[in-house]
Amino acid sequence: MKRRDFMGRSSCGMGFLLGGAESQAAQTPAQPGTQSSAPPARKKYAIVIEIFEARPDSWCHKKGDRFQYPADWGNLCPWLRGSLNDFVRILEYGGTLPWKYEKTPYEKVIDPNGITTEYVRCPDPTSNLVAKITRTLLPASPVSR
């Protein structure tokens, strides 16, 4: 069995996060005599990280601080950046995480055609810091000729 087939069948790949497109494509062999079409253009997103909760005396970030990704990535506390990394990368490539935190202050928006949010807590036990990641779909760029 090829590695790609194993990954797709065993759910080890990230197909479940990306809507299954990669895992389905990996399992569907090309038909003989047909040309494979180019993959669709990758969607572009604006990603903003906002400090949703923080202690008033927090040493690193204050409630309401906002950071653009990737421009302000280096301005985030390394502990928080470590927690955010996987979530930002998933959102950056169009994925979503299935949990919704319904009926909590962290209830998420999941809209693949608009705005999607995610909440991440800093591992520093003294900070009580929670960051909200907001991903917004950008309009498609006109095709240049």
C-alpha positions in Angstrom: 0.0 0.0 0.0 1.3 3.4 -0.9 1.9 5.9 2.0 -0.5 8.4 0.6 -3.3 5.7 0.4 -2.5 4.6 4.0 -2.6 8.2 5.3 -5.9 8.9 3.6 -7.6 5.7 4.8 -6.3 5.9 8.4 -7.4 9.5 9.0 -3.7 10.3 9.7 -3.8 13.0 7.0 -5.5 16.3 7.6 -8.3 15.6 5.2 -10.9 15.8 8.0 -9.8 19.3 8.8 -9.7 20.5 5.2 -13.1 19.1 4.2 -11.7 15.9 2.8 -10.5 17.3 -0.5 -6.9 16.1 -0.1 -7.8 12.8 1.3 -10.3 12.2 -1.5 -7.9 13.3 -4.2 -5.2 11.0 -2.8 -7.6 8.0 -3.0 -8.9 8.7 -6.5 -6.5 7.5 -9.2 -6.3 9.4 -12.5 -8.2 7.7 -15.4 -5.9 6.4 -18.2 -5.8 8.8 -21.1 -7.1 11.8 -19.2 -5.1 14.8 -18.2 -5.3 15.9 -14.6 -6.4 19.5 -14.3 -4.5 22.0 -12.3 -5.6 22.3 -8.6 -7.9 25.2 -7.9 -6.3 28.4 -6.8 -5.7 28.6 -3.0 -8.1 30.9 -1.2 -6.6 34.0 0.5 -7.5 35.0 4.0 -6.8 37.9 6.3 -6.0 36.6 9.8 -6.3 38.8 12.9 -5.3 37.7 16.4 -7.1 39.6 19.2 -6.5 39.2 22.9 -9.9 38.2 24.1 -9.2 37.8 27.8 -6.2 38.8 29.9 -5.5 39.7 33.5 -5.4 43.5 34.0 -1.8 43.2 35.2 -0.7 40.9 32.4 3.0 41.5 31.6 2.8 40.7 27.9 -0.6 41.5 26.3 -3.7 43.5 27.3 -7.3 42.7 26.5 -8.2 44.1 23.1 -4.6 44.0 21.6 -4.8 43.1 17.9 -2.2 41.6 15.7 -2.2 41.0 11.9 -0.9 37.6 10.8 1.8 37.3 9.5 3.0 40.9 9.8 2.8 41.1 13.6 3.7 37.5 14.4 7.0 38.5 16.0 5.2 40.9 18.4 3.4 38.0 20.2 4.7 36.4 23.3 6.6 33.2 22.4 4.4 31.1 24.8 1.2 32.4 23.1 2.7 32.1 19.6 3.5 28.4 20.4 -0.1 27.8 21.3 -1.5 29.7 18.3 0.8 28.2 15.6 -1.2 25.0 14.7 -4.5 26.8 14.8 -3.3 29.7 12.6 -1.8 27.3 10.1 -5.0 25.3 9.8 -7.1 28.4 9.3 -4.5 29.9 6.9 -4.9 26.9 4.6 -8.8 26.9 4.7 -9.3 24.3 7.4 -11.6 24.4 10.4 -11.7 22.6 13.7 -15.1 20.9 14.5 -15.7 21.9 18.1 -17.9 25.0 18.6 -17.9 25.7 22.4 -21.7 26.3 22.2 -23.3 28.3 25.0 -19.9 29.6 26.2 -18.1 33.0 25.8 -15.9 31.2 23.2 -18.7 30.1 20.8 -17.2 30.0 17.4 -18.2 31.1 13.9 -17.5 28.6 11.2 -18.2 29.9 7.7 -15.9 28.7 4.9 -17.2 31.5 2.7 -16.7 34.3 5.1 -15.5 34.7 8.7 -14.3 31.8 10.9 -13.1 32.2 14.5 -11.1 30.1 16.9 -10.1 30.6 20.5 -6.7 29.6 22.0 -5.5 29.8 25.6 -1.9 30.7 26.5 -0.1 27.9 28.4 1.3 30.4 30.9 -0.7 29.5 34.0 -0.4 33.0 35.4 -1.7 34.9 32.4 -5.4 33.8 32.1 -4.9 34.9 28.5 -7.2 33.8 25.7 -6.6 34.8 22.0 -9.3 35.0 19.4 -8.2 34.2 15.8 -10.5 35.6 13.1 -10.1 34.5 9.6 -11.8 36.5 6.8 -12.0 35.3 3.2 -10.5 37.9 0.9 -12.0 38.5 -2.6 -10.4 36.6 -5.4 -7.7 38.5 -7.2 -8.4 39.2 -10.9 -6.6 36.8 -13.2 -3.6 38.5 -14.9 -2.9 37.7 -18.6 
